[in-house]
Structures are given as C-alpha cells and as structure tokens.
C-alpha cells in the first residue's frame, strides 16, 4: 500500500523545509508521463530543472524523512505541539536561528553600506554648498 493509503493523504504533515527553512513543504502529483499521478513532496522554492531548494521526495521517501525526524512512528503520526507546518524540533530551531543570524548579519552589513553612501552624498552636498557660498 502507498503511504497515502496507509496514513491518508491529508495525514502526512507538511513540515517546514529542512533544507532552506524558508517555506512549508507542499504535496504535488507528478504530471510526467513516466510517473503520472505519483505523489511527491517538495519545497515551493524547488525548481523543475533541479535548481533552487533541493528538498524533493517521492511520497514513500517523504515518509522515511518524517520517521527520521521523529514525526512518524510505525503507522501513526506523532502528536505535535503547535501547528504542524512548523513543528517544534530542536534541530529546526537551531537551523532557523543560524539562518536568521546569517540574514541579520547581511542586513546589518547592507544598512551600514547604505549609511556610508548617504553620509558620502551629504558630505558632497555640503562641500558643493560651501563652494557656492564662497564663490559668491
């Protein structure tokens, strides 16, 4: 029996992507001739050409992934705290924290650069104003 027949398609949790940590995994059906109708789970940031986020699993492999994360045991779903889309699991929080720290650092760097540019423009404007004042 397929995973959806064993658990029901709506019972498999749609977790936060464990690769990029940016989006909730989505459930899709293949439209390819060789796998038409077969269920797979992927990050919405995954691209058809294989670029983007690498999170992509056939349904059976997604079940294995959920088991490895402790969200499935045997044939039943584990009880989760909070919304199923963002399970409270330590490694996801750690990864999410790393991602936030990395992005926060990049944002601070960007803001510093913007400040430097603004101060430079202000200095140029002040020099131009002084030149105009002394010229007259």
Buried (B, 14 or more C-beta within 10 A) or exposed (E): EEBBEEBEEEEBBBBBBBBBBEBBBEBBEEEEEEEEEBBBBBBBBBEEEEEBBEBBBBBBEBBEBBEEBEBBEEEEBEEBEEEBEBBEBEEBEEBBEEEEEEEEEEEEEEEEEEEEEEEEEEEEEEEEEEEEEEEE
